[in-house]
């Protein structure tokens, strides 16, 4: 009698394990899908921001260059330097490989911490 009961319990346990495995696979797939959508939203936002900031940067560069030539004072061009860093960062985020490089570095760091543990 104990054998029949334990066999039924084993079958039930195997069914539960299979169900839990399927649920875990579905959760992982859903998490990856959500992560991909968030990344796509971040890239889309950056590209939209870049349209406006690029226009501002281009206009500022033209105006500051004109003023620097008229006044014969190259120090007027100094604000272009930090603006160019911001512009290049967002360009790399929107159209470059910045997100892939960040992901690659995070994977390397997580592998190192796992190896140290």
N, C-alpha and C positions, 0 to 999 in steps of 0.2 A: 504494500500500500504506500509506503514511503517513497518507493521508486517511481510510482505513477505520479505522485504529488510533485516530486522534485523534477521530473521530466516536464510536467506542465509549467512549472515555475521557470525552468530553463528556456522553454519555448517563449514564454511571456517576456522574459528578460531579454532574449535575443530580439524579439519584436520591438521592445522599447529602445534597445541600443540602436537598431536600424532607424527607427523614427527620429531619435536624437541626432544621429549622424546626418540624416537628410535635412533636419531643421538647421543644424550647424552649417551645412553646405549652402542652404538658402540664405542664411544670415550673412555669410561671407560674400556671396554673390551680390546681395543687396547693399552691403557696406561698400564694396568696390564700385558699384553703380553710383551710389550717392557721392563717393569721393570723386569719381570722374565728373559728375555733374557740377560739383562744387568747383573743381579745377576749371571746367569750361566756363562757369559763371565768372570766376576770377579773371580769366583771360579776356572774356567779353567786356567786363567792366574796365579792365586796363586799356583795351583798345578804344573803348568809348572815351575814357579820360584822355587818352593820347591825342584824340582828334582835337579836343578843346585846348589842351596844354600845348600841343604842337603848333596850333594857330597862334596862341599867345606867345610862345617862344619865338616863332618866326617873325611875328610883328615886333616883338621887343628887340630882337637882333637887328632888324632893319632900322628901327627908330634909334636905338643906341649907337649903331654904326654911323647913321646920318649925323646925329648930335656930336659924336666924337670927331667926325671929319670937319664939321662946321666950327666947332670950338677949338679944334686942334689939341684935344685933350684925350689921350688914349685911356685915361683912368675911368672914363665914363663906361667903357666896355666891361668893367669888372663884374657887374651883375650877370653877365652872360655865362660866366664860369660855373657858378652853382646851378643855374638853370639848365646848363648843358648836362650836368651830372644827373639831375632829376629826369630830364628828357631821355637820356641814354638808358637809365635804369628801367623806366616804364616801357621804352621801346623793346628792350631785351625781354621784359616780362610778357609783353603782348605778342611780339613777333619773333622773338629769339628762343633760346633754349634755357632760360633762367630756371623755369620750373623743373625741367628735367635734371638740371645740375643740382638743384636743391634736393630733389628726391633721391638722386644718386648718393649725395653726401649723407643724407639721413639714413639710407640703407647701410652705408659703410659704417656709420657711427653705431647703429643698432647692432650690427654684426660684431663690432669690437666689444661693445658692452656685454653681449651674450657670451663672447669668448672669455672675457674676464671673469664672468660669474662662474 
